[in-house]
Every structure is written in structure tokens, then in C-alpha cells.
């Protein structure tokens, strides 16, 4: 997967970490190593731009097991990013403008409400690898997905299928099914699911490309996630786009788990459209303002069917009120209503932090941070080797006296994953999850049997990873005995 970055010297992060440990005169599993890595981290100051919850403030925490004033171990940026410290300032400014200016706040003040979304477009475009005129910040993710599907899913009798991954996020799956039914087709024959090979958890790029080549003449639309929410797999978006376009398919992506996590080059890859939420790695708060991308090649296609609202009308004539649509080109023609300043402001605060660094630098730290998590898990809780019949060779491997183990189902290749590692366990996952939460770990359990752990480079540290792995050991032991 040549388009995704690796560590600067192109080695697996485990090799880099082992070399650093030798230089420091310690072992990677030593806490002193984690502290030293944090000291050397050029992005360490960014953590100070976020509120880190205290152990005592997390509802599931058991006060008898933790020090209440200590910062929690927050590994849940893939579900909800932490609050940037600048949020309160921007939101209070908006409330102040409302109190002081009333209706005049639409066009007065440092960030007039009628134009407030424009303050987050350029930085958002930089993060997704797009031109500013290709990006709009509006609505929620699934709303944007439906708006884009209205334009880009144009099924015919011979080309009516939508290709998605078999375990797509439910909202995406439902959106595709509903769009297919809306056009009078049957999901049973028009929704094509890409599934992993038997016995595997993740999809191989060559299998996705092969499926597109085989079925391409009947595929109207290819829509994948950038990062698979359950397994943490980072898809080769460039290869998928190239394969889809070569067969005449429209190609789009749901970037909910990719934006702010992986390096993206939507314009250069030639992606037709994309959408994303901003409350995960983009830290805009629950239900935050979403984003949409439409490639420049579609900018002047005014005949493209779409659902239209007032805010898609060109600004210079929008207030003429003559009901003669002067449609904005590109993605701006998809905007429906005036932007919500109270949702723009948290996103703006987060983008202020992103502006202090770059996606290549964040990605370089992320590869090492997640690699450190992987290294420690494999060191302390390795899965026993299986014999030829698939049975563990370790005596009593699943019994009450055995050593608990962890299985990482996320790809081992750093170029095929983002921050997240998805974990399975030899002991019941629900027990492990409860024990972790009791010890002040914020993480995410997804049915049927995965725990998602996402060390986020903007605010997580190597010591966070070390603390998590230590608490995981305690939790595995408690879960096994309960």
C-alpha cells in the first residue's frame, strides 16, 4: 500500500522502538522507556490543548482501584475525541454575540454566523487532501451521504449495484439499502458485499480490486470506509478509486474513522465524493458538524440531480429573493441551510490545534504510538500458537489457570491501519471491558466481540499506552477469576 506513510526510515515500528530502547539503555516494556519517548516527542505539547478527564469523573471508575485525581487512560478518540481547550472561548463568543447583537450577529462580529462555516473549510480541506472549493462543512454524516447519493447513485437496468464492505457501519449499510429501494431495486440483488476470505478478519486489497474488475460492468457505485470501524483496517483508497474509475464506476468514501487519523489525498486520488463526521479524531464534540467533498471534476455539472436548498444559491444573489436558482458550483451547491455557529466553533477550536502540526507529522507519531501498543500486547499477552487442527498448543490455554491472551485482528502492516487496534480475548470480553472501566480506562466495546483501542497522536502519550497495557493485565486477571 504505497500511498500510506510508514515511519520515516520505512521500518516496522517495533524495530524502531527496539532500537530506541537500546539507545536509552532500557527495555520497551519499562515505564522509563515510555517516559523517555514522551520527553523526545516533538508533538508532546499538543496534549496541553485538550481537557483530559480525571479518573474520579468517569462514572464506571471504582474509587478503591484508582487514584481519583489522576488523569484517566483515554483510548476512545475513535468514538469521541477529547474537548479542545479553545472550545469554551469560541462558544462563549457566539453566545455573547447573540446576547449583544441579536439578529445582527448574522453579519456582524469577528465570525458572522451567515459565513461561519467558511472559517473551517480551508483547514478541513488541508486535512483531507482537497482544494478548499471541494469541501463543505454542513449537516451530519449520514445526511451528507444521502445528499451525495442522490446525485452520484444513478442506477440503470444494467448498472445498478452498490459495492460496500460486508461489515460496513450500520448507518452506511442502511443508507445504501434505502437508496437502492428508493430507485425501485432490491438490495438482495443490487447491494454487493465485499467479504474477507474464510478465516480472515480483514479484506485484501487485491480481492477488492478483483471484485471490482469482475463485477464492474454492473456496479454503479463503490462506497467504502476509509478506515473500517470494527477491524481498524485502513483501506488502500487510491487503489480502490483507480479500480472503480477504470470500470466506469463512481467512487466515494465514508471517512468517519479516517479524517484526522490517516493521510488523505482525495483530490489527487480522483475520488468522486466523500463525507465524514468530525467528533472522532477531529474533536468537534458529540453530534458535531460533518464534512463533504465533491471533486473539482464535477464542479460545473449543474445538470446533476440533487436536493437543493437556499444555501446552495450563490451568495452574491442569495438575498435577491426572486426564486431563480443561481446554483453555487461544486460541493457548495449541496449546502441546504445557514450554518450552525455553535457547531462550527468547537470544530474551529480543534482545527486551531491541527494547525500547529501537519498530518505527516501526526501520522509519524501515530505509527510509533500504535506500534508501541502492539509491541507491549504481544510481549505480555501473546496468543498461544495453534496446532495443525487449530487447537492451542499451550496446556490449559483456555482454562481457569491459563495465562489470558489477546488477539489483534487489525492488520500488522502499519500502512494498513490507523490509530486503532481491535482486540479479541481468551476471556469474556464483557468482563474485560468492565474491569478496564473500573480502572479508569475509557475505551470502546463493539459487538460481537471486539475492544477498540485508539491511541490518538494529538493528545495520547507513550505513557498512556504503557498504563493501558498494565491495567489491561490487571483486568484480564480479574476477568478470568470472576
C-alpha positions, 0 to 999 in steps of 0.5 A: 500500500504505497500511498500510506506513510510508514515511519520515516526510515520505512521500518516496522515500528517495533524495530524502531522502538527496539532500537530506541530502547537500546539507545536509552539503555532500557527495555520497551516494556519499562515505564522509563522507556515510555517516559523517555519517548514522551520527553523526545516527542516533538508533538508532546505539547499538543496534549496541553490543548485538550481537557483530559478527564480525571479518573474520579469523573468517569462514572464506571471508575471504582474509587478503591482501584484508582487514584481519583485525581489522576488523569484517566487512560483515554483510548476512545478518540475513535468514538469521541475525541477529547474537548479542545481547550479553545472550545469554551472561548469560541462558544462563549463568543457566539453566545455573547454575540447573540446576547449583544447583537441579536439578529445582527450577529448574522453579519456582524462580529469577528465570525458572522454566523451567515459565513461561519462555516467558511472559517473551517473549510480551508483547514478541513480541506488541508486535512483531507487532501482537497482544494478548499472549493471541494469541501463543505462543512454542513449537516451530519454524516449520514445526511451528507451521504444521502445528499451525495447519493442522490446525485452520484447513485444513478442506477440503470437496468444494467448498472445498478449495484452498490459495492460496500464492505460486508461489515460496513457501519450500520448507518452506511449499510442502511443508507445504501439499502434505502437508496437502492429501494428508493430507485425501485431495486432490491438490495438482495440483488443490487447491494454487493458485499465485499467479504474477507476470505474464510478465516480472515478478519480483514479484506485484501486489497487485491480481492477488492480490486478483483471484485471490482474488475469482475463485477464492474460492468454492473456496479454503479457505485463503490462506497467504502470506509476509509478506515473500517470501524470494527477491524481498524483496517485502513483501506488502500483508497487510491487503489480502490478509486483507480479500480472503480474509475477504470470500470466506469464506476463512481467512487466515494468514501465514508471517512468517519474513522479516517479524517484526522487519523490517516493521510488523505489525498482525495483530490489527487486520488480522483475520488468522486465524493466523500463525507465524514463526521468530525467528533472522532479524531477531529474533536468537534464534540458529540453530534458535531458538524460533518464534512463533504467533498465533491471533486473539482471534476464535477464542479460545473455539472449543474445538470446533476440531480440533487436536493437543493436548498437556499444555501446552495444559491450563490451568495452574491444573489442569495438575498435577491429573493426572486426564486431563480436558482443561481446554483453555487458550483461544486460541493457548495451547491449541496449546502441546504441551510445557514450554518450552525455557529455553535457547531462550527466553533468547537470544530474551529477550536480543534482545527486551531490545534491541527494547525500547529502540526501537519498530518505527516507529522501526526501520522509519524507519531501515530505509527510509533504510538500504535506500534508501541501498543502492539509491541507491549500486547504481544510481549505480555499477552501473546496468543498461544500458537495453534496446532495443525487442527487449530487447537492451542498448543499451550496446556490449559490455554483456555482454562481457569489457570491459563495465562489470558491472551489477546488477539489483534485482528487489525492488520500488522502492516502499519500502512494498513491501519490507523490509530486503532487496534481491535482486540479479541480475548481468551476471556469474556470480553464483557468482563474485560471491558468492565474491569478496564472501566473500573480502572479508569480506562475509557475505551470502546466495546463493539459487538460481537466481540471486539475492544477498540483501542485508539491511541490518538497522536494529538493528545495520547502519550507513550505513557498512556499506552504503557498504563493501558497495557498494565491495567489491561493485565490487571483486568484480564486477571480479574476477568478470568477469576470472576 
